Amino acid sequence: MAATFPDPFGIGSEASLAIAIFGELVCSLGFVVGFLPRLVLIPMSIAMIVAILAAHGGEVFGEGEYAFLYLVVFILSWIAGAGRYSVDRFIGNKVKNIG
């Protein structure tokens, strides 16, 4: 798939695929467990913006509908931040109890 993957930044198809995999796999795992959620949502949002603009030609209400929907969810999650049962909250409570 690396040979046919879009290269919107001009860094090569393989590098673009590696960045997309990092944004969609590693960052999403960090988001699910609540580890630096606002930080990991940035690459995820960028991946969806690139998907809308490069892969779907800016068509929000057609083929790019799911990418746009995910982008909206990522932005709203970025605004909401980490929840009560996140790794960030757990680490923050441990640090607060030590000090």
C-alpha positions as CSV (number, residue, x, y, z in Angstrom):
1,M,0.0,0.0,0.0
2,A,3.0,2.3,0.5
3,A,3.5,2.7,-3.2
4,T,0.0,4.0,-3.8
5,F,-0.5,6.0,-0.6
6,P,-1.0,9.7,-1.2
7,D,1.9,12.1,-0.6
8,P,0.4,15.4,0.3
9,F,3.5,16.9,2.0
10,G,6.1,15.8,-0.6
11,I,8.0,13.5,1.9
12,G,7.4,10.3,0.1
13,S,4.6,7.8,0.2
14,E,6.2,5.5,2.7
15,A,6.9,8.3,5.2
16,S,3.3,9.6,4.7
17,L,2.0,6.2,5.4
18,A,4.1,5.8,8.5
19,I,2.9,9.2,9.8
20,A,-0.7,8.2,9.1
21,I,-0.3,4.9,11.0
22,F,1.3,6.7,13.9
23,G,-1.6,9.2,14.0
24,E,-4.3,6.6,13.7
25,L,-2.8,3.7,15.8
26,V,-0.4,5.0,18.4
27,C,-2.2,8.3,19.1
28,S,-5.6,6.6,19.3
29,L,-4.3,4.1,21.8
30,G,-3.0,7.0,23.9
31,F,-6.3,8.7,23.6
32,V,-8.3,5.6,24.6
33,V,-6.3,5.2,27.9
34,G,-6.3,8.9,28.5
35,F,-2.5,9.5,28.2
36,L,-1.9,13.1,27.1
37,P,-5.3,13.2,25.3
38,R,-5.0,16.8,24.0
39,L,-1.6,16.2,22.7
40,V,-2.4,13.0,20.8
41,L,-5.5,14.5,19.3
42,I,-3.4,16.9,17.3
43,P,-1.9,14.3,14.9
44,M,-5.2,12.5,14.7
45,S,-6.9,15.8,13.7
46,I,-4.2,16.6,11.2
47,A,-4.6,13.1,9.7
48,M,-8.4,13.7,9.2
49,I,-7.8,17.2,7.7
50,V,-5.4,15.6,5.2
51,A,-7.9,12.9,4.5
52,I,-10.6,15.4,3.8
53,L,-8.5,17.7,1.6
54,A,-6.0,15.3,-0.1
55,A,-7.8,12.0,-0.3
56,H,-11.4,13.1,-0.7
57,G,-10.8,16.4,-2.6
58,G,-12.4,18.6,0.1
59,E,-15.7,16.8,-0.4
60,V,-17.2,16.9,3.1
61,F,-20.7,15.6,2.3
62,G,-19.7,12.7,0.1
63,E,-16.8,10.4,0.4
64,G,-15.1,12.5,3.1
65,E,-18.2,12.4,5.4
66,Y,-16.6,10.0,7.9
67,A,-13.3,11.9,8.0
68,F,-15.2,15.1,8.7
69,L,-17.3,13.4,11.4
70,Y,-14.1,12.1,13.1
71,L,-12.6,15.5,12.9
72,V,-15.5,17.0,14.7
73,V,-15.4,14.4,17.4
74,F,-11.6,14.9,17.8
75,I,-12.1,18.7,18.2
76,L,-14.9,18.2,20.7
77,S,-12.8,15.7,22.6
78,W,-9.9,18.1,22.6
79,I,-12.1,20.8,24.1
80,A,-13.5,18.4,26.8
81,G,-10.0,17.0,27.8
82,A,-9.2,14.0,29.9
83,G,-12.0,12.3,31.8
84,R,-12.3,11.1,35.3
85,Y,-10.8,7.7,34.6
86,S,-7.7,8.7,32.6
87,V,-4.0,8.0,33.0
88,D,-3.4,11.7,33.3
89,R,-5.8,12.0,36.3
90,F,-4.2,9.0,37.9
91,I,-0.7,10.4,37.6
92,G,-1.9,13.8,38.7
93,N,-3.4,12.4,41.9
94,K,-0.3,10.3,42.7
95,V,1.9,13.4,42.3
96,K,-0.5,15.5,44.4
97,N,-0.4,12.9,47.2
98,I,3.4,12.7,47.2
99,G,3.9,16.5,47.4
